[in-house]
Amino acid sequence: QLVESGGGLVQAGGSLRLSCAASGLTFADYSIDWFRQAPGKEREGVSSINNNDGDIYYTDSVKGRFTIASDDAKDTVYLQMNSLNPEDTAVYFCAADRVDSGITPAQRMSDPSYEYDTWGQGTQVTVSS
């Protein structure tokens, strides 16, 4: 099970830190991917971290602004989001994929039919101009 938290309303230029807390799975066996979906838009892959080897991926639109990190002691992945702008407004979800799936983050995050092992319920991020 994955549970997201940390969303909210923030002004442009502000920051938020999202959390994705995992339970019922062996944390080191999974990558955690962050997605977002804005109203009327397709789901977009944002960032990923491999909890086994630490490999990290960011989509181009968030590079230099977002930072993903993992706390193994808490089985939690964080997404630190800085310099937020209204285009970042969306529901943010995290999803878990086994690290031995052999699929790269870019591949699976761009495939709308890819089957993740589990998803969180999402947390709303709203950035006002």
C-alpha positions in Angstrom: 0.0 0.0 0.0 1.2 3.5 -0.8 -0.1 6.7 0.9 0.7 10.1 -0.4 0.6 13.3 1.7 2.0 16.8 1.7 -0.1 18.4 -1.1 -1.7 21.8 -0.7 -2.1 25.3 -2.0 1.0 27.4 -2.6 1.9 30.6 -4.4 4.0 30.5 -7.5 7.7 30.3 -6.6 6.9 28.4 -3.4 7.8 24.9 -2.3 6.1 21.7 -1.1 7.4 18.3 -0.1 5.3 15.3 -0.9 5.6 12.0 0.8 4.8 8.5 -0.4 4.8 6.1 2.5 4.9 2.4 1.7 3.6 -0.6 3.7 3.2 -4.2 3.1 6.1 -4.5 0.6 9.9 -4.9 0.9 10.9 -1.3 0.2 14.3 -2.2 -1.3 12.7 -4.4 -3.9 10.8 -1.5 -5.5 11.2 1.6 -7.5 8.8 4.4 -6.6 7.6 6.6 -9.4 5.8 9.9 -9.1 3.1 10.9 -11.6 0.9 13.9 -11.9 -2.4 14.5 -13.7 -3.9 17.9 -14.3 -7.6 18.3 -15.2 -8.2 17.5 -18.9 -4.6 16.3 -19.4 -2.9 13.0 -19.7 -1.0 11.5 -16.8 2.6 12.6 -16.8 5.6 10.8 -15.2 7.6 13.2 -13.0 10.3 11.4 -11.2 11.5 7.9 -10.1 13.9 6.4 -7.6 15.1 2.8 -7.4 15.3 1.9 -3.8 17.8 -0.9 -4.5 20.6 0.9 -6.4 19.5 4.6 -5.9 19.1 5.3 -9.6 17.0 8.5 -10.1 15.0 9.8 -13.0 13.4 13.2 -13.7 11.3 14.4 -16.5 12.8 17.4 -18.2 10.1 19.9 -17.0 11.1 19.4 -13.4 14.9 19.0 -13.6 16.6 21.5 -11.3 13.4 22.2 -9.4 12.3 18.8 -8.0 14.4 16.4 -5.9 13.4 12.9 -5.1 14.8 11.1 -2.1 14.2 7.9 -0.2 14.3 7.2 3.6 14.7 3.4 4.0 14.2 3.6 7.8 10.7 5.0 7.2 9.9 3.2 3.9 9.0 6.6 2.5 9.9 8.5 -0.7 9.9 12.3 -0.7 9.5 14.6 -3.6 10.8 18.1 -2.8 9.2 20.6 -5.2 10.8 24.1 -5.4 10.1 27.0 -7.7 6.6 25.8 -8.3 4.5 27.4 -11.0 0.8 27.1 -12.0 1.7 24.5 -14.6 2.7 22.2 -11.7 -0.9 22.1 -10.5 -2.2 18.5 -10.6 -3.0 15.5 -8.5 0.3 13.8 -7.7 0.4 10.0 -7.4 3.1 7.5 -6.5 3.3 4.0 -7.8 5.5 1.0 -7.0 7.3 -1.2 -9.5 9.6 -4.1 -8.7 13.2 -3.3 -9.4 13.7 -6.6 -11.2 11.0 -5.7 -13.8 13.8 -4.8 -16.3 11.8 -1.8 -17.5 13.5 1.7 -17.3 11.7 4.5 -15.6 11.4 6.4 -18.9 9.8 3.4 -20.6 7.3 2.5 -17.9 6.3 6.1 -17.0 5.5 6.8 -20.7 3.4 3.7 -21.1 -0.2 4.4 -19.9 -1.0 0.7 -19.9 1.9 -0.3 -17.7 0.8 -2.3 -14.7 2.3 -1.1 -11.5 2.2 -3.3 -8.4 0.3 -0.7 -6.4 -0.7 3.0 -6.5 -1.4 5.6 -3.9 -4.6 7.6 -3.8 -3.1 10.9 -4.8 -2.6 14.3 -3.2 -3.6 17.6 -4.7 -1.1 20.3 -5.5 -2.4 23.7 -6.4 -0.1 26.5 -7.4 -1.6 30.0 -7.6 -0.2 32.7 -9.8 
